[in-house]
Amino acid sequence: MALLSSFTTVTLPRTQTPLFYRKYPSPKLKLPHLFQSNRIVAFSAPKLNDQIASKSTNQIPDLQHEPQTRTWNWRGYSIRYQCAGNDGPALVLVHGFGANRGASEQRMSCLHVTSRSRVQAVETATDIIISNHWRKNIPVLAKSHRVYAIDLIGYGYSDKPNPRQIGDDSFYTFDTWAAQLNDFCLDVVKDKAFFVCNSIGGVVGLQAAVVAPQMCRGIIVLNVSLRMLHIKKQPWYAKPFIRSFQRLLRDTAVGKFFFKAVATKESVRNILCQCYHDTSMVTDELVEIILNPGLEPGAAEVFLEFICYSGGPLPEELLPQVTCPVLIAWGDKDPWEPIELGRNYGNFDSVEDFVVLPNVGHCPQDEAPHLVNPLVESFVACHAKSYVEQPSS
């Protein structure tokens, strides 16, 4: 993937309106103030900003569209999901996995390992993100869409089978989650859907779209994980040490000690204050929403299992294979996934827009729903028209 040799910087006012980076001016939107930078055009969008500003006043959810919590049996496992809305295109919201990794970094000093190993554990520490992280999006989007938010297997309040007990050491992989997402569309949604994904959940959505392109109408990815600590991206001399350290956490008491240190209110609050640029959004309610699923039976085992999973696909491997339209939005204050690297994903043909969300951190859907919800609505409205609806069988 070619890197941009230069990029135009555009200063935005403090009103927190999105900034788009497009490879070519869209024939559908008449947007002034274009700034050419090699193959990408960066522009501010006053008309769209006005539209979003007007919509943001309507982002207050109403009780009529509050989500219902349901369960779905998938391959013998109980999968929890939320749903709301009766009409319009289907949206499936896919959570991220890494809300506690910054807290992990704080705790790793007690293990006396190298800085690379500390970062590796921070990157892979997972387990406590759930569909409730979309609580500010579901009621709003449900006014004109059928909205579903799933707890992927191993996370949230879905079942957390121990791979060692079921005899499958490669259970928690992107292949598993992608298959689950596509089966969810078939069995529950009963329709093709738009995927709206955060963080490493974006990799799940992309993988699902590659495996079963007929199920995905389009993808909106929010701060997709760069997977910088994927095994392919490590120098040869570090790979044996990384594997040894992963085994240490997975196969010894060190891992359980590490998990207990992470799964506390203090640790969760500290890490949320890192990944949220606006720390006033880190409330007691949010801490409870993120922490409680991590205290469920089996959560520690899933946590440690995923630490050992540094393989699987990379976003830059999946994007060339995706055939549906993709919109990437990125909070420019994300401390984990640098936007300077994320911008490169805008070069892929499948990516229609790269949207910068100013003064927003790693979880835009929760920190800045007034920006994310209108983006989702506009993207879906544009692409829903290009499909001929088929009657449900």
N, C-alpha and C positions, 0 to 999 in steps of 0.2 A: 504494500500500500504506500503510495507516494505521499510524502509529507509536504505540507504547504510551505513554500519558502518565505511567504510574507502573509500578513493578515491585517486587515483594517480594524482599528479600534474605534468603537463608537461609544461615546459617553451618553448614558441615559439619565434622565431626571430621576428623582427619588420616588416616582410614582409606581415603580416596579411594574413596568410593562415589558412584554417579551420583545426580544430582538431575533430576527430570522436570518439565517444564512442559507441561501439557496444557490444551487449550481447554475441556475439560469432563471431569468424573470418568469414568473408564472403567468400564463395567458389568462388565468381566471381571476387574478387579483391585480388591480392597478395600484401599485405601491411606489411612491416617490422616494427620493433620497437614496439612490443606488450608489454603492461603493464597490468598485471592481477590485478583486484580489485574486489574481490568477484565474482558476476555473470556478471560483465561488463568488457569488455576489452577496454582499452583506447589506442589509437595509433596515432602516427603522420603518415602522408601518403606522403612521398616524391614524388612518382610517380604521385599521384593525385594532389599534390601541383604544380608540374611542368605543369601538364595538365591545371590546373586552371590559372596558371601564363601566359601560352601561350594563353589561351582563353581570358584572361582579356585584352589583347592588341586588341582584336576584339570586344570589348564591346561598340564601338562607333556606335550609331544608324545612319541609313540612311533614307533619306526622303521617300524612297519607302515603308518603313515599319512604317511610322508614323501612329498613331491610328486615326480612324474616330470616331466621336461622333454621337451616335444614341439614339433613345428613343424606349421604349417597353411598351406596354400597359399591365399592370398586374392587374387584378381584378378592372379595371376602373381607375387605377392610372398610371401616367406617370413616367416611370423608365428610368433614363439616364444610358448609358453604353458606353464604348469605345471598339473598336475592331480593330484588324490588323492581317495580315497573311492569306494566302489562303490554305496552305497545312500543313500536319502533325497532331499530336495529339492535341486535344483541351485542353486549359488551361483556367480556370476561376479564376481570381485574386480577392480576397475578402479583403477589407480594414479593418482597425481597427477602434475603436470608441473613443479612449481616449487621443488625443493629447493635450487637454487643461486641464488635471486634475492637473498637477503641478502648473499651473497658478491659478487654483482653490484653491489650498492649500495656496498660497500666500494671496489670498483675504479672506479666511475664518476667519482670525483673527478679522476682523471687526464684525463678527457675535457673538463672545464671546460664543463659544460652546466648549465642551470637545474635547480633542485631538482625541478620537476615532471617534467622529462625523465629525471632520474635515477631517480625513482620509477617512471616508465613502463617503463624498461629493467629495473628490478628486478622489476616485476610480470610482465613477459613473458619474462624469461630462464628457459629451460627445458632439458630434454633428458635428465636423468640419473635420473629415477625409473623403476623397473621393477617387474615382478611379484615380484621377490625381496623387495620391501619388505613383503610379506605373509608372510614366512617364519615369523613367530610365530603366525600365524592359521591357515594352511592345515592343518598336521598336527592341530590341535585340532578345527577345524570338520569335517575329513574323517572324524572318528569317527562322525558321524551325518548327513553330507551328501556330495553329489558336488560337489567344489570345483574351480573353474578360476580361474586368474589369468593374464590376458593382457597381453602387451607390445603396446600399441597401435602401429600403424605409425608409424615415425619415432622410436620410443623403445625403450629397453632393448636387447634383442638381436634385435628384428625389423628387417626391411629399412628402409632410410632413403633412399628415392628422392629425387633432387634435382628439385624441381618445374620448374626451368628446363630441365632435360634432357628431361623428359617432356612439356613444353609445357603445364603446368597450374599457373598461378600461384596458384590457390585450392585446392591439394591438401590442405594441412594445416588443416582446418577441423573444426568440431564435426559438420558434416554427414558428413564422411568417417569420423570416428571412431564416430559413432552407427551408420552403415551397417555398419561393420566389426563392432561389438559385436552387432548384431542378426544379421548373417550368421554370426557365431561361434556364437550360440545355435542357429541352424538347422543348420549344417554339423557342428559339433563336439559341442556339448552335446546336440543333437537333442531339445530340450525347452525349455519356458519356464523362466525362471530368476529368482531374486532377485539384484539388483545391489547390491554393497557397494562404495562408491566413496569415495575420499579427494580432498579439495582440488578442483582443476579437473576431475578425473576425475568428480566429482559432476555437473558440467554435461554431460559425455558421457553418463552414465547417464540423466539426466533427458531429454536430447534423444532418446536411443534409445527411451525409454519413450513419448515423445510420437509419434515416427515410427511405431513398431510396438508399440502397446499390448498386442497379443496375445502378445508375447514376454516381457513383464516381469510377474512376480507381485508384486513389491514392491521398494522401494529403501531402502537404509540409506546415508545420506550422512554422512560424517565431515568436519567443518570444510570445508564446500563453499566454493569460491572466491566471494567477493562480487563479483569483477570490478570493483572500484572505479575502475579506470583504463580501463574500456571507453570507447570513443570517444563513446558516448551520454552518458556521465557527465562529460565534460569541458566546460569553458566554451568558447564559440565561438571566442574569441581564441586559445585554446591548440591547437586542432585542427590548423591548418596547421603549426605548429612541431613538434607530435608526429609528424606524417607525415614532415616533413623529417628529423627526427632518426632515425626508423625507417629511412628510405632510406639515411641516412649509414651506419648500422650494417650494413645488408644489402648495399649496393652498393659499399662501399669497403673498404680494408684495415683500417679502424678496427674493423669487426665481428669479423674474424678475431683481431685483437689482443685485443679484449675477451673473446672466447671462450677464448683461451689463458690469459688471466689468471684466468678463473673456473674452468677445468677443471684444478685442482690439488688435491692432498690438503689443503694448508693452507686454501684457500678453502672447500672442501667441509666440512671439520671446523668452521671458524668459523661457517658458516651453519647447520649442524646444531645447534651449540651455541646458536644463537639460536632456532631453531624447536622444539627439544626443551626443555621446562621442566626436566626431570631430565637434566642434562648427563652423568650417569654412564652413560646409555644410548648415548651417542655413542662407540662403540668403533671400533677399527681395522677390524674386520669390516664395520661399517656404512659407514664411509667408503669402503671398497673396493667394497661393493655399489652405492653410489650413484655413485661416480666412474667405474668401469670402462666402463660402457656409453657414457658421454660421450666416451670415447676411441676409440670405434668409427668406422670410415670412414663419412662422411656425417653424423656427429653435429653438426659445426659448421654445416653448411648448414641442417639442420633447426632448430637453435637460432636462427639468424638469420632463417629464414623465419617462425618463430612470433613473433618480435619485431614483425614487420610485421602481425600478425593481432590487432587490437584490436577486431574486430567480433564477429559471431555472437550467439547468444542469451545472455540473462542468466537467472540462477536465478529471479528474480521474474517473468520472462516465461514460463518453462517450468512452474513449479509449478501455476499455474491450469489448465494443459492436461493434467496427469498424472492418469490415472484409477485408478492402483494406489495402495495405501497407501505412505506415506513416513514414515520415522523419521529425524530429524536429530539427530546427536550432535555436541557441540562441546567441545573442550578449552578451558577458560576462560583459559588462559595463552598462547593463540595470539597471537604478536606481529604476524602478518600479516593475519589475518581477525578483527577485533574481535568478541567475542561480543555486545557491546551492540548491534551491527547485525545479527548473525546471528539473534538472538532474534526479530526481526521475521518471519522465515520461518515461525515457528510459527503465524502467523495464517492461513495458507492452509488451505483445507478438506482438501486431500490430505495434509497433515502431521498425523499422529496424535499424535506426541510430539516434544518438543524436550528432549533430554537433555544436561544439563551434566556434563562430566567434569572434576572439580576437580583443579587442579594438573597439568594435561596441556596440551601444546602443540599444534602444527599437525598432527602425524601420530599420532593416538591409537592406531591399529592396531599401531604398532611400539613406541610409548612405554608404552602401557597396555593390552596385550592381555588382561590379566586383567579389564578392564572391558569391552572391546569384544567379545570372543568370547561372553560370556554374553548381551550385548545382541542380538547377531546370532542366537544360538540361540533366545532367547525370542521375538523378532520373527518369525522364520521359523516356529517351532512354532505360533505363534498363527495365522498367515495361511495356512500350508500346509493346515490343516484345512478352510479355506473353499473349497478347490478340489477338484474331482473330477478325479482323475488320468485322463489319456487315454493309451491305449496308444501307444507310439512306432510311427511308420509305417516 
